[in-house]
């Protein structure tokens, strides 16, 4: 006798479990990884990253105002 109460893996109505979010260690683990990556950057690399982020945000804002 088979158990039909379990959803099949192909059942698209089920929302993904937290383990399926692309971060095997969860969101907190992802944040830790990002913080460690940021701290590995030199001061100059951090400034360059921030300048690129500012330019990206400005470009997106300009696109939105058209």
Residue frames as a rotation matrix with the C-alpha (Angstrom) as fourth column:
UNK 1
0.584 0.812 0.000 0.00
0.812 -0.584 0.000 0.00
0.000 0.000 -1.000 0.00
UNK 2
-0.428 -0.773 0.468 1.46
0.768 -0.584 -0.264 3.36
0.477 0.246 0.843 -1.02
UNK 3
-0.105 0.310 -0.945 1.16
0.737 -0.614 -0.283 6.59
-0.668 -0.726 -0.163 0.92
UNK 4
-0.082 0.156 0.984 -0.48
0.903 -0.406 0.139 9.18
0.421 0.901 -0.108 -1.34
UNK 5
0.809 0.434 -0.396 -0.54
0.576 -0.720 0.388 11.95
-0.117 -0.542 -0.832 1.28
UNK 6
-0.017 -0.894 -0.448 3.05
0.431 -0.411 0.804 13.01
-0.902 -0.180 0.392 0.52
UNK 7
0.771 0.255 -0.583 3.39
-0.350 -0.595 -0.723 15.60
-0.532 0.762 -0.370 -2.26
UNK 8
0.659 -0.555 0.508 5.45
0.743 0.588 -0.321 14.51
-0.120 0.589 0.799 -5.23
UNK 9
-0.252 -0.844 -0.473 8.70
0.632 -0.513 0.580 16.40
-0.733 -0.153 0.663 -5.96
UNK 10
-0.800 -0.053 0.598 7.11
0.564 -0.408 0.718 17.78
0.206 0.912 0.356 -9.12
UNK 11
0.261 0.939 -0.224 4.19
0.963 -0.236 0.132 19.33
0.071 -0.250 -0.966 -7.21
UNK 12
-0.497 -0.521 0.694 4.57
0.578 -0.795 -0.183 23.02
0.647 0.310 0.696 -8.12
UNK 13
0.477 0.747 0.463 2.03
0.095 -0.568 0.818 24.20
0.874 -0.346 -0.342 -5.54
UNK 14
0.685 -0.308 -0.660 4.49
0.726 0.211 0.655 23.57
-0.062 -0.928 0.368 -2.73
UNK 15
0.863 -0.471 0.184 6.69
-0.441 -0.879 -0.182 26.50
0.247 0.076 -0.966 -1.79
UNK 16
0.202 -0.862 -0.464 10.41
0.058 0.484 -0.873 25.74
0.978 0.149 0.148 -1.58
UNK 17
0.779 -0.005 -0.627 11.75
0.614 0.207 0.762 24.81
0.126 -0.978 0.164 1.80
UNK 18
0.864 -0.486 -0.133 14.35
-0.396 -0.818 0.418 27.07
-0.312 -0.308 -0.899 3.46
UNK 19
0.116 -0.860 0.497 17.01
0.097 0.508 0.856 24.50
-0.988 -0.051 0.142 2.52
UNK 20
0.120 0.007 0.993 16.16
0.949 0.293 -0.117 25.08
-0.292 0.956 0.028 -1.17
UNK 21
0.868 0.306 -0.391 16.80
0.245 -0.949 -0.198 28.85
-0.432 0.076 -0.899 -1.07
UNK 22
0.731 -0.646 0.222 20.26
0.173 -0.139 -0.975 28.54
0.661 0.751 0.010 -2.63
UNK 23
-0.036 -0.716 0.697 22.00
-0.777 -0.418 -0.470 29.09
0.628 -0.559 -0.542 0.69
UNK 24
0.081 0.099 -0.992 22.73
0.179 0.977 0.112 25.70
0.980 -0.187 0.061 2.29
UNK 25
-0.679 -0.363 -0.637 23.66
0.678 0.021 -0.735 27.38
0.281 -0.931 0.232 5.57
UNK 26
0.299 0.887 -0.352 20.64
0.940 -0.338 -0.052 29.67
-0.165 -0.315 -0.935 5.48
UNK 27
0.726 0.076 0.684 20.47
0.347 -0.898 -0.269 33.43
0.594 0.433 -0.678 5.19
UNK 28
0.903 -0.422 0.086 22.62
-0.289 -0.445 0.847 34.01
-0.319 -0.790 -0.524 8.28
UNK 29
0.281 -0.821 0.497 25.36
0.533 0.564 0.630 31.88
-0.798 0.088 0.596 6.73
UNK 30
0.345 -0.084 0.935 25.10
0.895 -0.272 -0.354 33.87
0.284 0.959 -0.018 3.51
UNK 31
0.933 0.021 0.359 25.45
-0.063 -0.973 0.222 37.14
0.354 -0.230 -0.907 5.45
UNK 32
0.666 -0.735 0.129 28.52
-0.066 0.114 0.991 35.77
-0.743 -0.669 0.028 7.24
UNK 33
0.164 -0.593 0.788 30.07
0.884 0.443 0.149 34.78
-0.438 0.672 0.597 3.91
UNK 34
0.563 0.110 0.819 29.40
0.610 -0.724 -0.322 38.23
0.558 0.681 -0.475 2.44
UNK 35
0.964 -0.229 0.138 30.87
-0.262 -0.706 0.658 39.96
-0.053 -0.670 -0.741 5.50
UNK 36
0.410 -0.856 0.315 33.99
0.278 0.446 0.851 37.79
-0.869 -0.261 0.421 5.34
UNK 37
0.203 -0.299 0.932 34.36
0.979 0.061 -0.194 38.55
0.001 0.952 0.305 1.62
UNK 38
0.833 0.156 0.531 34.00
0.205 -0.978 -0.035 42.30
0.514 0.138 -0.847 2.30
UNK 39
0.855 -0.511 0.092 36.64
-0.283 -0.310 0.908 42.17
-0.435 -0.802 -0.409 5.04
UNK 40
0.289 -0.769 0.569 39.08
0.695 0.578 0.428 40.40
-0.658 0.272 0.702 2.69
UNK 41
0.606 -0.036 0.795 38.98
0.670 -0.516 -0.534 43.42
0.429 0.856 -0.289 0.35
UNK 42
-0.539 -0.799 -0.266 41.64
0.841 -0.492 -0.227 46.07
0.051 -0.346 0.937 0.71
UNK 43
-0.207 0.417 -0.885 40.70
0.369 -0.805 -0.465 49.65
-0.906 -0.422 0.013 1.54
UNK 44
-0.715 -0.132 -0.686 41.17
-0.512 -0.570 0.643 50.66
-0.476 0.811 0.340 -2.11
UNK 45
-0.910 0.401 -0.109 39.03
0.216 0.682 0.699 47.73
0.354 0.612 -0.707 -3.32
UNK 46
-0.317 0.821 -0.474 36.25
0.872 0.057 -0.486 48.70
-0.372 -0.568 -0.734 -0.90
UNK 47
-0.296 0.162 -0.942 36.30
-0.100 -0.985 -0.138 52.30
-0.950 0.054 0.307 -2.13
UNK 48
-0.907 -0.066 -0.415 36.21
-0.417 0.016 0.909 51.11
-0.053 0.998 -0.042 -5.75
UNK 49
-0.726 0.679 -0.109 33.26
0.655 0.731 0.193 48.82
0.210 0.069 -0.975 -4.96
UNK 50
-0.171 0.673 -0.720 31.38
0.658 -0.466 -0.592 51.65
-0.734 -0.575 -0.363 -3.25
UNK 51
-0.522 -0.070 -0.850 31.99
-0.432 -0.838 0.334 54.02
-0.736 0.541 0.407 -6.18
UNK 52
-0.957 0.184 -0.224 30.73
-0.111 0.481 0.870 51.38
0.268 0.857 -0.440 -8.61
UNK 53
-0.489 0.819 -0.300 27.65
0.868 0.426 -0.253 50.81
-0.080 -0.384 -0.920 -6.45
UNK 54
-0.217 0.373 -0.902 26.94
0.191 -0.890 -0.414 54.57
-0.957 -0.262 0.122 -6.37
UNK 55
-0.765 -0.112 -0.634 27.28
-0.559 -0.375 0.740 54.76
-0.321 0.920 0.224 -10.17
UNK 56
-0.878 0.469 -0.097 24.94
0.365 0.787 0.498 51.79
0.310 0.402 -0.862 -10.57
UNK 57
-0.260 0.806 -0.531 22.30
0.831 -0.093 -0.549 53.33
-0.492 -0.584 -0.646 -8.30
UNK 58
-0.349 0.081 -0.934 22.57
-0.212 -0.977 -0.006 56.69
-0.913 0.196 0.358 -10.10
UNK 59
-0.929 -0.014 -0.369 22.17
-0.367 0.145 0.919 54.97
0.041 0.989 -0.140 -13.49
UNK 60
-0.665 0.730 -0.158 19.12
0.721 0.683 0.119 53.06
0.194 -0.035 -0.980 -12.26
UNK 61
-0.180 0.583 -0.792 17.59
0.538 -0.615 -0.576 56.25
-0.823 -0.530 -0.203 -10.84
UNK 62
-0.601 -0.102 -0.793 18.18
-0.487 -0.740 0.465 58.04
-0.634 0.665 0.394 -14.15
UNK 63
-0.951 0.280 -0.129 16.50
0.071 0.606 0.793 55.19
0.300 0.745 -0.596 -16.04
UNK 64
-0.441 0.817 -0.372 13.50
0.889 0.341 -0.307 55.39
-0.124 -0.466 -0.876 -13.72
UNK 65
-0.269 0.302 -0.915 13.04
0.213 -0.907 -0.362 59.14
-0.939 -0.292 0.179 -14.24
UNK 66
-0.979 -0.147 -0.139 12.68
-0.100 -0.244 0.964 58.93
-0.175 0.959 0.225 -18.04
